[in-house]
């Protein structure tokens, strides 16, 4: 078994939110490596019942099975070009995404994160 601690992060492709998410997850959860799975407007993609998330689910399974990740983080952020909604709608999308993934990955801890206009990370759903 891997001695390094991994987590899985479902994040937007926006480069501004990669480091804040990785640093926050590492600091607050004692994680060594964060497997980053990205899509433009990830929270919107995951919360939309019409989205085909097969590829995302496959990548999550790789992170869980090959790296032993036990925690999954779903990120929404300020000024997202891939999900053009306000903060409150992002938070609803994150909550829906967390609920959806809790059903699919019941043995994993699933956490929703919001990244503000100041690139500060806030835990909003668990």
N, C-alpha and C positions, 0 to 999 in steps of 0.2 A: 504494500500500500504506500501511496505517496506521503512523504513526511511534510511536504509543503502544503499550506492551506490555500485552497482555491475558492473563489466565489464566481458566480456568473452574473454579468450585468447586461441587461437589455436596454440599450441606450440609443439615443438619436445619433445619426452620423456626424452631426455638427461637432467639429474639432474643439470648439470652446468648452464643451461639457465633458470631454473624456478625462482630463486630468483631475478636475474637481471631484468627479464621481470615484475614480480610482483611489485618490488620496483619502477621501472620506471613508470609503469602504475599508481600506487597509487600516486606517487609524482606529475606527470605531468597532471593527470586528476582528482585528488581529489577522487579517488576510495577507498572505504573501503575494499572490497573483490573482488578477481579475481577468477572467475570460470575457472579452467584450464582443457582444453580438449587436450589430448596428443596423438600423433602418431609418430613413428620414421620417421623423415623427413617430418613433417607436410606440409611444403610449397610445396614439391614435390608431395605429395599425393593430395593436393587440386588442384594443377595446372594440373595434369594429367587427361585427358578426360576419360581414361579407369578405373580410380579408383572408387570403390564403396564407396561413402562417406555418405551413408544413416545413419549409426550410428553416425557419426560426426554431421550431420544436426539435428538428433533427440536430441543430447545433447545440441546443440546451442539453439534449441527451448525451452528446459527445462530452460536454463539460462535466456533467454529472457522473457519467460512467468512466471516462478515461482519466479525469483529473480529480475525481472524488469531491467535487463541489457539493456543498450541502445548503448553500444560500443562493437565492436568486433575487436580484435587484432590478426593479423596473423604474426607468428614469423619464421624467418629463421636464421641460425647461422653458424658461423665459425666451421670447423672441425666436420661437421654433418655426422655421420656414416650411417644414414638412407637415406640421399640424397647426394651422393658423387659427388658434382659439385663445381665449383669455385664460388666466391663471386658474380660475374656478373650474372651467371646463377641462383643462388639463388634469386637475386633481380628480375630477370624476372619471376621466379616461384611465388614470393611473389606478384608481380604486377598482374599476371594472376589470382591468388587466390583471391586477393582483388576485381578484376573486376567480377569474378564469384559470389562471395558472395554478392556484391552490387546488383546484379540482384535478388538474392534469399531473401535478407534481406534489402530491399530498405529503410525501416524506421530507420535502424541502421547506426551509423557512423562506417565505417570499415577502420582500419589503419594497414598498413604493417610496421613491425619492423625488423631490422637487428641487431644481436648481434655479436660484433666483437671478435677477438682473445683475446682482453683485457676485455671481458665480459661487454663492454659498449654498450648501446642501442642507436640506431639511427632510427628515424622515416624516412621511405623512401617513403611510398605511403599512400595517404589518399583519 
